[in-house]
Amino acid sequence: MFHKLSDIQSKNIGEGTRIWQFCVVLAGAKIGKNCNICANVFRGGLLKWKNLFLG
């Protein structure tokens, strides 16, 4: 689930990951499965973990 107010440029986002409002995920970012990226997070690198909570 990706919030409509997030800016997601990456195609490498794991299944079940949720990204909330005002988040920016750059094109080179890789995010694992079942992660929860809360509001106002900027991500440009690799998040290899599963079931991660950021925010």
C-alpha positions in Angstrom: 0.0 0.0 0.0 1.5 3.3 -1.0 -0.1 6.6 0.2 -1.2 8.9 -2.6 0.9 11.8 -1.0 4.2 9.8 -1.1 6.8 10.2 -3.8 7.9 6.7 -4.8 10.4 6.5 -7.7 11.8 3.0 -7.0 10.4 -0.2 -8.6 12.3 -2.4 -6.0 9.9 -2.5 -3.1 9.0 -5.8 -1.4 5.6 -7.3 -1.3 3.5 -6.2 1.7 5.5 -3.0 2.3 3.5 0.1 3.3 4.7 3.6 2.6 2.8 6.5 4.1 2.3 10.2 3.3 5.2 12.6 2.6 7.7 9.8 2.2 10.3 10.0 -0.6 11.8 6.8 -2.0 14.4 7.5 -4.7 14.9 5.4 -7.8 17.9 3.5 -6.6 16.3 2.4 -3.3 15.6 -1.3 -2.5 13.2 -2.0 0.3 12.4 -5.5 1.6 9.1 -7.3 2.3 6.5 -6.3 4.9 8.2 -3.0 5.9 6.3 0.0 7.3 7.8 3.3 6.2 6.0 6.0 8.3 5.3 9.6 7.4 8.1 12.1 6.5 10.9 9.5 5.7 13.5 10.0 3.0 15.0 6.8 1.6 17.7 6.6 -1.1 19.7 3.5 -0.2 19.2 -0.2 0.6 16.9 -1.6 3.3 17.5 -5.3 3.2 15.5 -6.2 6.3 12.1 -7.7 6.4 9.4 -6.6 8.7 11.1 -3.2 9.4 9.4 -0.2 10.9 10.8 3.3 10.1 9.3 6.4 11.4 
